[in-house]
């Protein structure tokens, strides 16, 4: 199996999008007419792109990623998944929040 040699993270895009529901519905007193998602793309020096998305529920997920995760992940190796995760968690602790539970 060939392993890409240069998985240095060169850029990260985090964007928000709102998708209207074809059939809005009521949940108790709440009227739900759309879903809010965050989409994240991570680009590497070798040209690989990783994509993830999550239901953001109107939280400022993209802004938080752009402000707090991007600066510490750019230039790092995407091979180092555990180190990247710990850096993201440490950023969350600095903000006074727990990212990703107790793992």
VENQUI-V372149 format. One record per residue. N is the residue number from 0. RES is the residue in three letters. OMEGA is omega in whole degrees, -180 to 180 (NA if undefined). Layout:
BEGIN
[[N/RES/OMEGA] [N/RES/OMEGA]]
END
This chain:
BEGIN
[[0/UNK/178] [1/UNK/178] [2/UNK/177] [3/UNK/-176] [4/UNK/-173] [5/UNK/177] [6/UNK/176] [7/UNK/180] [8/UNK/-178] [9/UNK/177] [10/UNK/177] [11/UNK/176] [12/UNK/174] [13/UNK/-177] [14/UNK/176] [15/UNK/172] [16/UNK/180] [17/UNK/-179] [18/UNK/178] [19/UNK/177] [20/UNK/178] [21/UNK/179] [22/UNK/177] [23/UNK/-180] [24/UNK/177] [25/UNK/177] [26/UNK/-173] [27/UNK/-180] [28/UNK/-176] [29/UNK/174] [30/UNK/-176] [31/UNK/-176] [32/UNK/-178] [33/UNK/173] [34/UNK/177] [35/UNK/180] [36/UNK/168] [37/UNK/177] [38/UNK/-179] [39/UNK/175] [40/UNK/178] [41/UNK/-178] [42/UNK/178] [43/UNK/-179] [44/UNK/-179] [45/UNK/176] [46/UNK/177] [47/UNK/178] [48/UNK/175] [49/UNK/-178] [50/UNK/175] [51/UNK/174] [52/UNK/180] [53/UNK/173] [54/UNK/-175] [55/UNK/177] [56/UNK/176] [57/UNK/174] [58/UNK/-179] [59/UNK/-177] [60/UNK/-179] [61/UNK/179] [62/UNK/179] [63/UNK/178] [64/UNK/-179] [65/UNK/-176] [66/UNK/-168] [67/UNK/-178] [68/UNK/-177] [69/UNK/-177] [70/UNK/-179] [71/UNK/180] [72/UNK/-180] [73/UNK/180] [74/UNK/179] [75/UNK/179] [76/UNK/176] [77/UNK/174] [78/UNK/-173] [79/UNK/-174] [80/UNK/-178] [81/UNK/179] [82/UNK/179] [83/UNK/179] [84/UNK/180] [85/UNK/177] [86/UNK/178] [87/UNK/179] [88/UNK/179] [89/UNK/176] [90/UNK/178] [91/UNK/179] [92/UNK/177] [93/UNK/-180] [94/UNK/-179] [95/UNK/178] [96/UNK/177] [97/UNK/178] [98/UNK/172] [99/UNK/175] [100/UNK/-170] [101/UNK/-175] [102/UNK/NA]]
END
